[in-house]
Structure formats: C-alpha cells, structure tokens
Amino acid sequence: MWDENPENWLTLTVPLKHGAKGSKVLVTTRSNKVSQIMSPKKHPLNPLSNYDCWLLCQKKACHGRTVDLCADLLEIGMQIAKKCQGLPLAAKAVGGMLSKSVDQKYWGEVLENHLWLEDEDANHLLRALHVSYEFLPLNLKRCFAYCSLFPKGYLFDKSKLVQLWVAQGFIEDAGTKSFNDLVDRCFFQYSPFHYHTEGIFVMHDLYHELAQHVSGYEYNRIDNYKVAKLNDKARHSSLVPQKNHTEEAIQLGSLSGKDLRSFLFVGRTEIKTDKIPFCLNIPCEIFLNLDCLRALDLSNTDDRREIKSQNKNLVYADLIVCRTA
C-alpha cells in the first residue's frame, strides 16, 4: 500500500472493525507514514540473505525446475544475487532476466553491466530493475516505456494494450508473445482482483517509476489538466483524471506537435464504469491535423464523433462511449 491519505484509510477500515474475533489484517508498505496511519504495531522486514536471494533468483531463472548448474555458472549467479542487496523484487526481476539464456557468457554480461556501478547512493532496487530493462529487446523496451502513459496502480487490459503497441508498430499482430515475455520477466503481474482468464494485469509501482524514468521526452502523461501543457516534443500523450473528480470539463483549443502518434484519455483503471471522467470541448479538426496520429482513445469521454474514417494513418481508435442513460 502507498496511499498516505488518512481519510482514505479511515473509510477502508470501517468495515474491518466488525470482523470475527481473532481476525487479522496484514498490510505491507514501503511507506513509514502508511504504517503509522494503519497501526502502532510495525514489523520491519530485514533483507534476504545473499543465499536466499540466490535461491529466489535461481527459481525464477530455471522456471521453478531443479537444474544442475556448473560451478562457474553457479558462482556468477551468486555474485549477481549479491548485487540485489537482499531485495526480493530485485531477485525476481534479475532471475526473470537470467531465464532467457542459462549461459555463462550471457550471465557474465549481466554481472558486468555498468548500471550496477552507477550512482551507488541510488535505490538498489531501481538499479536492479534498470539492469533488467537494459537486457530487453528493443521492441519490448518501447512497449514498456509506452506504459508510462498510464497512472500508477492502473489495471491493464492485455488485449487493449497489445492493440496500442501494434498500432505504433512496436510489435507485429501476434503481440501476445511479447506481452507474455514481459510477464515472464516480472514487468507485469496478474491482477489479484481478477481471474487469470480475464487478462487484467497490474504493474508494481517501482516498475512504473522505471517506465517513467526511461520514457524520456517522447512520452507525456498529464495528471493535472488544469495546469497542463502538452509537450511539443512528445510523440505520445495522455490525460488522466484527478482522483477526487468524477467528471472534468476540458477546453482544448489546440494540439501542437506534428509528430504526435498517440493521444489517450485514460481512466484511472481500465475497468469501465457508468461515470465518464472527461467532458470534452475539442474542435474535431484538431485531430484531423495530426497527420502522424496512430492511436486515439476517447472511450473515457463523452465524445461521439467519427474520426477514424477521416484520418488515413489512424490504426487504433477507441471511440466507444460506455455511459448509460
């Protein structure tokens, strides 16, 4: 948990006060403030030992199977695990990366990667995740960076996200393999609130921070539209509603940037509700002048216009309005 707003926690705990005698609620967090709000009883977790870190790495690298590794490979693996600083998520991320090739040369390249040495004072976990990112193929790096357009805690619909990647030319039509590859490397996890067959995924908040870090100027997510300024250099932009508003009226008189390829109105989750977060007042010709636009999502708005047929390059257009009368 990372929500540090006491009012939200007060609302959440109301029904929990009427549980059966002896019931317990376990909350995990990286925030001391959250732990203070929830309970005076705190149990700080110690890092894993280097050996336990290696066992977690090895399990992920070998897909849970028992594999006899040669002495040299075992030594390299132990050194890599040591660099994870006892952090389980780092061990899982690195293990997922090692699973792509159980080979001495490849593991040696991971061990000697320069990112382990950069900025020793930086977050050890983010550094480990960054190493994992560096070993992604170029097309998966682009797919991962695209996720920075969505807010932290977002529920990703696998099918829709793959369509967006295909629209940008990052992957071919058979994009399921690419998505599953990112799942295997721990960049996505199944949503704990849905059946696996529903295809809904979440991204750990630290992976989300990494996506923002690597996305650079090409990606521009706007969380506060009232003070928003669209980046002229951005090729992909998104607008996200504020947490405390159910409907927001947006006056958008112009969209600059001839190279804009994505423009998304993103809900805070991908799960549709009867509420539409954005009420738009946007001249239709704005979108028609964006010749490079390949993905437009107005499904979280009250807009009902026909645009796709008028823009030759538009590959993905979600203009369906889910609002009920």
Contacts in CASP RR format, 6 or more apart in sequence:
PFRMAT RR
TARGET T0000
AUTHOR 0000-0000-0000
METHOD contacts of the structure
MODEL  1
MWDENPENWLTLTVPLKHGAKGSKVLVTTRSNKVSQIMSPKKHPLNPLSN
YDCWLLCQKKACHGRTVDLCADLLEIGMQIAKKCQGLPLAAKAVGGMLSK
SVDQKYWGEVLENHLWLEDEDANHLLRALHVSYEFLPLNLKRCFAYCSLF
PKGYLFDKSKLVQLWVAQGFIEDAGTKSFNDLVDRCFFQYSPFHYHTEGI
FVMHDLYHELAQHVSGYEYNRIDNYKVAKLNDKARHSSLVPQKNHTEEAI
QLGSLSGKDLRSFLFVGRTEIKTDKIPFCLNIPCEIFLNLDCLRALDLSN
TDDRREIKSQNKNLVYADLIVCRTA
1 27 0 8 1.000
1 28 0 8 1.000
1 29 0 8 1.000
1 31 0 8 1.000
1 34 0 8 1.000
1 38 0 8 1.000
2 29 0 8 1.000
2 30 0 8 1.000
2 31 0 8 1.000
2 34 0 8 1.000
2 152 0 8 1.000
2 205 0 8 1.000
3 9 0 8 1.000
3 34 0 8 1.000
4 31 0 8 1.000
4 33 0 8 1.000
4 34 0 8 1.000
4 37 0 8 1.000
6 37 0 8 1.000
9 34 0 8 1.000
9 37 0 8 1.000
9 38 0 8 1.000
13 38 0 8 1.000
16 25 0 8 1.000
27 34 0 8 1.000
27 35 0 8 1.000
27 38 0 8 1.000
27 39 0 8 1.000
29 35 0 8 1.000
29 38 0 8 1.000
35 42 0 8 1.000
47 85 0 8 1.000
47 86 0 8 1.000
47 87 0 8 1.000
48 56 0 8 1.000
48 86 0 8 1.000
48 87 0 8 1.000
48 88 0 8 1.000
48 91 0 8 1.000
49 86 0 8 1.000
50 78 0 8 1.000
50 81 0 8 1.000
50 82 0 8 1.000
50 86 0 8 1.000
52 86 0 8 1.000
53 81 0 8 1.000
53 82 0 8 1.000
53 84 0 8 1.000
53 86 0 8 1.000
53 87 0 8 1.000
53 88 0 8 1.000
53 91 0 8 1.000
54 77 0 8 1.000
54 78 0 8 1.000
54 81 0 8 1.000
54 91 0 8 1.000
56 81 0 8 1.000
56 88 0 8 1.000
56 91 0 8 1.000
56 92 0 8 1.000
56 95 0 8 1.000
57 77 0 8 1.000
57 80 0 8 1.000
57 81 0 8 1.000
57 84 0 8 1.000
57 91 0 8 1.000
57 92 0 8 1.000
57 94 0 8 1.000
57 95 0 8 1.000
57 98 0 8 1.000
58 69 0 8 1.000
58 77 0 8 1.000
58 95 0 8 1.000
60 91 0 8 1.000
60 92 0 8 1.000
60 94 0 8 1.000
60 95 0 8 1.000
60 96 0 8 1.000
60 98 0 8 1.000
60 99 0 8 1.000
60 186 0 8 1.000
61 95 0 8 1.000
61 96 0 8 1.000
61 98 0 8 1.000
61 99 0 8 1.000
61 102 0 8 1.000
62 99 0 8 1.000
62 102 0 8 1.000
63 99 0 8 1.000
67 102 0 8 1.000
69 102 0 8 1.000
70 104 0 8 1.000
72 104 0 8 1.000
73 102 0 8 1.000
73 104 0 8 1.000
73 107 0 8 1.000
76 104 0 8 1.000
76 107 0 8 1.000
76 108 0 8 1.000
76 111 0 8 1.000
77 98 0 8 1.000
77 107 0 8 1.000
77 111 0 8 1.000
79 111 0 8 1.000
80 94 0 8 1.000
80 98 0 8 1.000
80 107 0 8 1.000
80 110 0 8 1.000
80 111 0 8 1.000
81 91 0 8 1.000
81 94 0 8 1.000
83 94 0 8 1.000
83 111 0 8 1.000
83 116 0 8 1.000
83 128 0 8 1.000
84 90 0 8 1.000
84 91 0 8 1.000
84 94 0 8 1.000
84 124 0 8 1.000
84 128 0 8 1.000
85 124 0 8 1.000
85 125 0 8 1.000
85 128 0 8 1.000
87 124 0 8 1.000
87 125 0 8 1.000
87 128 0 8 1.000
89 125 0 8 1.000
89 129 0 8 1.000
89 186 0 8 1.000
89 204 0 8 1.000
89 206 0 8 1.000
90 124 0 8 1.000
90 125 0 8 1.000
90 128 0 8 1.000
90 129 0 8 1.000
92 186 0 8 1.000
93 128 0 8 1.000
93 129 0 8 1.000
93 132 0 8 1.000
93 185 0 8 1.000
93 186 0 8 1.000
94 110 0 8 1.000
94 128 0 8 1.000
94 131 0 8 1.000
94 132 0 8 1.000
96 132 0 8 1.000
96 184 0 8 1.000
96 185 0 8 1.000
96 186 0 8 1.000
97 110 0 8 1.000
97 131 0 8 1.000
97 132 0 8 1.000
97 135 0 8 1.000
97 185 0 8 1.000
98 106 0 8 1.000
98 107 0 8 1.000
98 110 0 8 1.000
99 184 0 8 1.000
99 185 0 8 1.000
100 106 0 8 1.000
100 135 0 8 1.000
100 185 0 8 1.000
101 107 0 8 1.000
110 131 0 8 1.000
110 135 0 8 1.000
113 131 0 8 1.000
113 134 0 8 1.000
113 135 0 8 1.000
115 127 0 8 1.000
115 130 0 8 1.000
115 131 0 8 1.000
115 134 0 8 1.000
116 127 0 8 1.000
116 131 0 8 1.000
118 127 0 8 1.000
119 127 0 8 1.000
125 206 0 8 1.000
126 206 0 8 1.000
126 209 0 8 1.000
126 210 0 8 1.000
126 213 0 8 1.000
129 206 0 8 1.000
129 207 0 8 1.000
129 210 0 8 1.000
130 210 0 8 1.000
130 213 0 8 1.000
130 214 0 8 1.000
132 185 0 8 1.000
132 186 0 8 1.000
133 141 0 8 1.000
133 144 0 8 1.000
133 210 0 8 1.000
133 214 0 8 1.000
136 144 0 8 1.000
136 185 0 8 1.000
139 170 0 8 1.000
139 171 0 8 1.000
139 178 0 8 1.000
140 178 0 8 1.000
140 181 0 8 1.000
140 182 0 8 1.000
141 214 0 8 1.000
142 165 0 8 1.000
142 168 0 8 1.000
142 170 0 8 1.000
143 165 0 8 1.000
143 170 0 8 1.000
143 171 0 8 1.000
143 178 0 8 1.000
143 179 0 8 1.000
143 182 0 8 1.000
144 182 0 8 1.000
144 187 0 8 1.000
144 211 0 8 1.000
144 214 0 8 1.000
145 211 0 8 1.000
145 214 0 8 1.000
145 215 0 8 1.000
145 216 0 8 1.000
145 218 0 8 1.000
145 219 0 8 1.000
146 164 0 8 1.000
146 165 0 8 1.000
146 168 0 8 1.000
146 170 0 8 1.000
146 215 0 8 1.000
146 219 0 8 1.000
146 236 0 8 1.000
146 262 0 8 1.000
147 156 0 8 1.000
147 161 0 8 1.000
147 203 0 8 1.000
147 208 0 8 1.000
147 211 0 8 1.000
148 208 0 8 1.000
148 211 0 8 1.000
148 212 0 8 1.000
148 214 0 8 1.000
148 215 0 8 1.000
148 219 0 8 1.000
148 221 0 8 1.000
149 219 0 8 1.000
149 221 0 8 1.000
149 236 0 8 1.000
149 237 0 8 1.000
149 238 0 8 1.000
149 262 0 8 1.000
149 264 0 8 1.000
149 266 0 8 1.000
150 156 0 8 1.000
150 221 0 8 1.000
150 238 0 8 1.000
150 240 0 8 1.000
150 266 0 8 1.000
151 221 0 8 1.000
151 223 0 8 1.000
151 240 0 8 1.000
151 266 0 8 1.000
151 267 0 8 1.000
151 268 0 8 1.000
152 205 0 8 1.000
152 208 0 8 1.000
153 202 0 8 1.000
153 203 0 8 1.000
153 205 0 8 1.000
153 208 0 8 1.000
153 268 0 8 1.000
153 269 0 8 1.000
154 202 0 8 1.000
154 203 0 8 1.000
154 266 0 8 1.000
154 268 0 8 1.000
154 269 0 8 1.000
154 270 0 8 1.000
155 191 0 8 1.000
155 193 0 8 1.000
155 194 0 8 1.000
155 200 0 8 1.000
155 201 0 8 1.000
155 202 0 8 1.000
155 269 0 8 1.000
155 270 0 8 1.000
155 271 0 8 1.000
156 188 0 8 1.000
156 200 0 8 1.000
156 201 0 8 1.000
156 202 0 8 1.000
156 203 0 8 1.000
156 270 0 8 1.000
157 199 0 8 1.000
157 200 0 8 1.000
157 270 0 8 1.000
158 176 0 8 1.000
158 179 0 8 1.000
158 199 0 8 1.000
158 200 0 8 1.000
158 201 0 8 1.000
159 199 0 8 1.000
160 270 0 8 1.000
160 318 0 8 1.000
161 179 0 8 1.000
162 171 0 8 1.000
162 175 0 8 1.000
162 176 0 8 1.000
162 178 0 8 1.000
162 179 0 8 1.000
163 316 0 8 1.000
164 262 0 8 1.000
164 295 0 8 1.000
164 316 0 8 1.000
165 171 0 8 1.000
165 175 0 8 1.000
165 178 0 8 1.000
166 172 0 8 1.000
166 173 0 8 1.000
166 175 0 8 1.000
166 315 0 8 1.000
166 316 0 8 1.000
167 262 0 8 1.000
167 294 0 8 1.000
167 295 0 8 1.000
167 315 0 8 1.000
167 316 0 8 1.000
168 236 0 8 1.000
168 261 0 8 1.000
168 262 0 8 1.000
168 294 0 8 1.000
168 295 0 8 1.000
171 178 0 8 1.000
179 188 0 8 1.000
182 188 0 8 1.000
183 189 0 8 1.000
183 190 0 8 1.000
183 201 0 8 1.000
186 204 0 8 1.000
186 207 0 8 1.000
187 203 0 8 1.000
187 207 0 8 1.000
188 201 0 8 1.000
188 202 0 8 1.000
188 203 0 8 1.000
189 201 0 8 1.000
189 202 0 8 1.000
189 203 0 8 1.000
189 204 0 8 1.000
190 196 0 8 1.000
190 199 0 8 1.000
190 200 0 8 1.000
190 201 0 8 1.000
190 202 0 8 1.000
191 198 0 8 1.000
191 199 0 8 1.000
191 200 0 8 1.000
191 201 0 8 1.000
191 202 0 8 1.000
192 202 0 8 1.000
193 200 0 8 1.000
194 200 0 8 1.000
200 270 0 8 1.000
200 271 0 8 1.000
203 211 0 8 1.000
212 221 0 8 1.000
217 231 0 8 1.000
217 233 0 8 1.000
217 234 0 8 1.000
218 233 0 8 1.000
218 234 0 8 1.000
218 235 0 8 1.000
218 236 0 8 1.000
219 234 0 8 1.000
219 235 0 8 1.000
219 236 0 8 1.000
219 237 0 8 1.000
220 230 0 8 1.000
220 231 0 8 1.000
220 234 0 8 1.000
220 236 0 8 1.000
220 237 0 8 1.000
220 238 0 8 1.000
221 237 0 8 1.000
221 238 0 8 1.000
221 240 0 8 1.000
221 266 0 8 1.000
222 228 0 8 1.000
222 230 0 8 1.000
222 237 0 8 1.000
222 238 0 8 1.000
222 239 0 8 1.000
222 240 0 8 1.000
223 240 0 8 1.000
223 242 0 8 1.000
224 242 0 8 1.000
225 239 0 8 1.000
225 242 0 8 1.000
225 248 0 8 1.000
225 250 0 8 1.000
228 239 0 8 1.000
230 237 0 8 1.000
230 255 0 8 1.000
230 256 0 8 1.000
230 257 0 8 1.000
231 237 0 8 1.000
232 256 0 8 1.000
232 257 0 8 1.000
234 257 0 8 1.000
234 260 0 8 1.000
235 259 0 8 1.000
235 260 0 8 1.000
235 261 0 8 1.000
235 262 0 8 1.000
235 292 0 8 1.000
236 260 0 8 1.000
236 261 0 8 1.000
236 262 0 8 1.000
237 260 0 8 1.000
237 262 0 8 1.000
237 263 0 8 1.000
237 264 0 8 1.000
238 262 0 8 1.000
238 263 0 8 1.000
238 264 0 8 1.000
238 265 0 8 1.000
238 266 0 8 1.000
239 250 0 8 1.000
239 264 0 8 1.000
239 265 0 8 1.000
239 266 0 8 1.000
239 278 0 8 1.000
240 266 0 8 1.000
240 267 0 8 1.000
240 268 0 8 1.000
241 248 0 8 1.000
241 267 0 8 1.000
241 268 0 8 1.000
241 277 0 8 1.000
241 278 0 8 1.000
241 300 0 8 1.000
242 248 0 8 1.000
243 268 0 8 1.000
245 277 0 8 1.000
246 275 0 8 1.000
246 277 0 8 1.000
247 275 0 8 1.000
247 276 0 8 1.000
247 277 0 8 1.000
247 278 0 8 1.000
247 279 0 8 1.000
248 277 0 8 1.000
248 278 0 8 1.000
248 279 0 8 1.000
249 279 0 8 1.000
249 280 0 8 1.000
249 281 0 8 1.000
250 278 0 8 1.000
250 279 0 8 1.000
250 280 0 8 1.000
250 281 0 8 1.000
250 282 0 8 1.000
251 281 0 8 1.000
252 280 0 8 1.000
252 281 0 8 1.000
252 282 0 8 1.000
252 286 0 8 1.000
253 282 0 8 1.000
253 283 0 8 1.000
253 286 0 8 1.000
254 286 0 8 1.000
255 263 0 8 1.000
255 286 0 8 1.000
255 287 0 8 1.000
255 289 0 8 1.000
255 290 0 8 1.000
257 290 0 8 1.000
258 290 0 8 1.000
258 291 0 8 1.000
258 292 0 8 1.000
259 292 0 8 1.000
260 290 0 8 1.000
260 292 0 8 1.000
260 293 0 8 1.000
261 292 0 8 1.000
261 293 0 8 1.000
261 294 0 8 1.000
261 295 0 8 1.000
262 293 0 8 1.000
262 294 0 8 1.000
262 295 0 8 1.000
262 296 0 8 1.000
263 287 0 8 1.000
263 290 0 8 1.000
263 293 0 8 1.000
263 295 0 8 1.000
263 296 0 8 1.000
263 297 0 8 1.000
264 295 0 8 1.000
264 296 0 8 1.000
264 297 0 8 1.000
265 277 0 8 1.000
265 278 0 8 1.000
265 280 0 8 1.000
265 297 0 8 1.000
265 298 0 8 1.000
265 299 0 8 1.000
265 300 0 8 1.000
265 301 0 8 1.000
266 297 0 8 1.000
266 300 0 8 1.000
267 277 0 8 1.000
267 300 0 8 1.000
268 277 0 8 1.000
272 299 0 8 1.000
272 322 0 8 1.000
273 322 0 8 1.000
274 322 0 8 1.000
274 323 0 8 1.000
274 324 0 8 1.000
275 323 0 8 1.000
276 300 0 8 1.000
276 301 0 8 1.000
276 302 0 8 1.000
276 321 0 8 1.000
276 322 0 8 1.000
276 323 0 8 1.000
277 300 0 8 1.000
277 301 0 8 1.000
278 300 0 8 1.000
278 301 0 8 1.000
278 302 0 8 1.000
279 301 0 8 1.000
279 302 0 8 1.000
280 298 0 8 1.000
280 301 0 8 1.000
280 302 0 8 1.000
280 303 0 8 1.000
282 303 0 8 1.000
284 305 0 8 1.000
284 307 0 8 1.000
287 293 0 8 1.000
287 296 0 8 1.000
287 307 0 8 1.000
287 311 0 8 1.000
288 307 0 8 1.000
288 310 0 8 1.000
288 311 0 8 1.000
290 311 0 8 1.000
291 311 0 8 1.000
291 313 0 8 1.000
292 313 0 8 1.000
293 311 0 8 1.000
293 313 0 8 1.000
293 314 0 8 1.000
294 313 0 8 1.000
294 314 0 8 1.000
294 315 0 8 1.000
294 316 0 8 1.000
295 314 0 8 1.000
295 315 0 8 1.000
295 316 0 8 1.000
295 317 0 8 1.000
296 307 0 8 1.000
296 308 0 8 1.000
296 311 0 8 1.000
296 314 0 8 1.000
296 316 0 8 1.000
296 317 0 8 1.000
296 318 0 8 1.000
296 319 0 8 1.000
297 316 0 8 1.000
297 317 0 8 1.000
297 318 0 8 1.000
298 305 0 8 1.000
298 317 0 8 1.000
298 318 0 8 1.000
298 319 0 8 1.000
298 321 0 8 1.000
299 318 0 8 1.000
299 319 0 8 1.000
299 320 0 8 1.000
299 321 0 8 1.000
299 322 0 8 1.000
301 321 0 8 1.000
302 321 0 8 1.000
302 323 0 8 1.000
303 319 0 8 1.000
303 321 0 8 1.000
304 319 0 8 1.000
304 321 0 8 1.000
305 319 0 8 1.000
306 319 0 8 1.000
307 314 0 8 1.000
307 317 0 8 1.000
307 319 0 8 1.000
308 314 0 8 1.000
308 317 0 8 1.000
308 319 0 8 1.000
END
